[in-house]
């Protein structure tokens, strides 16, 4: 089957209620799985205070988003190509100021993506853990929102809290819950159903289920070797799950036009200006 390119860049934000749920692992390997299918993909490590995606990809980033926010570099000047040929924009590491951007700064950051010359099918945005206002603003700027959780009480509670805040922030659509590091797909789906029933009972909306990622010791082995799972162990159980997640993503309905809110690549939805000859 021939590859169908995206008409517009689809932006997927990946978050978790707490650190340690595996959201960066999901973001990196989803990006690589989409790229493996032939799509044009970029990963934005939007954990602006503690960026980890470059480590998982085994790459160095001489410049990061802090240089853009200070006006020292353009966004296009900080993009690196990883050893896996993935295009990457790195967040900063150990930068407390960037961990708490104002609403105006988030808007400026999102709008900077409209000037990127590259044609992309997917932008994967790896968010900071938690529910800081800057994270919520970045999530609102994405077309779809994936919440990663593990099957333990604190991770479940934090994922539920994140969903609650997103729903209260009027982000009712396109929220997906990904159970990570579960014993089996059945356990993952049952975990999703359990959380979603609580959402339906106590919140103003529900979430969707794309798939689960099974527990796989090769993920930690890949991290130890500073490689993503998709290249370190491409035939592993979890790698197959990431491919399934990528397939689900490509089968989702096309994103709707933005409704006036701040969103990534919003200028690409606008018709080109009419040219006129001056007499």
Helices and strands as residue ranges (DSSP letters): E 10-15, H 23-36, E 41-46, H 53-56, H 65-69, G 75-77, E 80-81, E 87-89, G 98-100, H 103-112, G 113-115, E 122-127, H 133-140, E 144-149, H 153-168, E 175-182, H 185-202, E 213-214, H 217-224, H 229-232, H 237-251, G 266-269
